[in-house]
Amino acid sequence: MRLSIVVLFGVLIVGGIVISLGFITTQELIEIPIISNQYENLEKYKNKLEKIILYNEEILKDLENQIKNSDNVHLEQVNEEIELMNSVITENKAELEQIIQKLSQMKSNP
């Protein structure tokens, strides 16, 4: 009985050491792909943000056309929507600029 308990503890200790060493060595190898994945993720996000900005600009043009063709019944609501879309587009463009700067920094400092 004591021998089986000693063997069980021995197996647990050796297994714990192997798992710990495996985790430590694997962590070092993962760091390099993480950086490239961050760059790729930022690049994808930049592309999506550009598409969102284009879509928002289309909505803005549509709202401006509604004003031109409006009979002043819903003009105030359309103006509020235009102001909102302008602020969203401005915020998105600022965020896009930040992402482009990050991407250029990551590209120059691999």
C-alpha positions as CSV (number, residue, x, y, z in Angstrom):
1,M,0.0,0.0,0.0
2,R,2.8,2.4,0.9
3,L,4.7,1.6,-2.2
4,S,1.7,2.4,-4.4
5,I,1.2,5.7,-2.6
6,V,4.9,6.6,-3.1
7,V,4.7,5.6,-6.8
8,L,1.6,7.7,-7.2
9,F,3.2,10.8,-5.6
10,G,6.3,10.2,-7.8
11,V,4.2,10.1,-10.9
12,L,2.3,13.2,-9.9
13,I,5.6,15.1,-9.2
14,V,7.2,14.0,-12.4
15,G,4.0,14.8,-14.4
16,G,3.8,18.3,-12.8
17,I,7.5,19.0,-13.7
18,V,7.0,17.8,-17.3
19,I,3.8,19.9,-17.7
20,S,5.5,23.0,-16.1
21,L,8.5,22.7,-18.4
22,G,6.3,22.2,-21.4
23,F,4.3,25.3,-20.5
24,I,7.4,27.4,-19.9
25,T,9.1,26.4,-23.2
26,T,5.9,26.7,-25.2
27,Q,5.2,30.2,-24.0
28,E,8.5,31.5,-25.4
29,L,7.7,30.1,-28.9
30,I,4.2,31.6,-29.0
31,E,5.4,35.2,-28.4
32,I,6.7,35.7,-32.0
33,P,3.4,34.6,-33.7
34,I,1.4,36.7,-31.3
35,I,3.2,39.8,-32.7
36,S,2.5,38.9,-36.3
37,N,-1.1,38.0,-35.3
38,Q,-1.5,41.5,-33.7
39,Y,-0.3,43.1,-36.9
40,E,-2.6,41.0,-39.0
41,N,-5.5,41.7,-36.7
42,L,-4.8,45.4,-36.8
43,E,-4.6,45.2,-40.6
44,K,-8.0,43.4,-40.7
45,Y,-9.5,45.9,-38.3
46,K,-8.2,48.8,-40.4
47,N,-9.8,47.4,-43.5
48,K,-13.1,46.9,-41.7
49,L,-13.0,50.4,-40.3
50,E,-12.4,51.8,-43.8
51,K,-15.5,49.9,-45.0
52,I,-17.5,51.3,-42.1
53,I,-16.4,54.8,-42.9
54,L,-17.4,54.4,-46.6
55,Y,-20.8,53.0,-45.5
56,N,-21.3,55.9,-43.1
57,E,-20.4,58.4,-45.8
58,E,-23.0,56.8,-48.1
59,I,-25.6,57.1,-45.4
60,L,-24.6,60.7,-44.9
61,K,-25.1,61.4,-48.7
62,D,-28.5,59.7,-48.5
63,L,-29.5,61.9,-45.6
64,E,-28.3,65.0,-47.5
65,N,-30.4,63.9,-50.5
66,Q,-33.4,63.5,-48.1
67,I,-33.0,67.1,-47.0
68,K,-32.8,68.3,-50.6
69,N,-36.0,66.4,-51.5
70,S,-37.8,67.1,-48.2
71,D,-40.9,69.1,-47.6
72,N,-39.5,70.4,-44.2
73,V,-41.7,68.0,-42.2
74,H,-38.9,65.8,-40.9
75,L,-36.1,68.2,-41.6
76,E,-35.0,68.6,-37.9
77,Q,-34.7,64.8,-37.4
78,V,-32.7,64.4,-40.6
79,N,-30.4,67.3,-39.5
80,E,-29.8,65.5,-36.2
81,E,-29.0,62.3,-38.0
82,I,-26.6,64.1,-40.3
83,E,-24.8,65.6,-37.2
84,L,-24.6,62.2,-35.6
85,M,-23.2,60.6,-38.8
86,N,-20.6,63.4,-39.1
87,S,-19.4,62.8,-35.6
88,V,-19.3,59.0,-36.1
89,I,-17.3,59.5,-39.3
90,T,-14.9,61.9,-37.6
91,E,-14.3,59.5,-34.7
92,N,-13.8,56.6,-37.1
93,K,-11.3,58.5,-39.1
94,A,-9.4,59.4,-36.0
95,E,-9.3,55.8,-34.9
96,L,-8.3,54.7,-38.4
97,E,-5.4,57.2,-38.3
98,Q,-4.3,55.7,-34.9
99,I,-4.4,52.2,-36.3
100,I,-2.4,53.2,-39.4
101,Q,0.2,54.8,-37.1
102,K,0.4,51.6,-35.0
103,L,0.7,49.5,-38.1
104,S,3.6,51.6,-39.4
105,Q,5.3,51.4,-36.0
106,M,4.9,47.6,-35.9
107,K,6.2,47.3,-39.5
108,S,9.3,49.4,-38.8
109,N,10.0,47.7,-35.5
110,P,9.5,43.9,-36.2
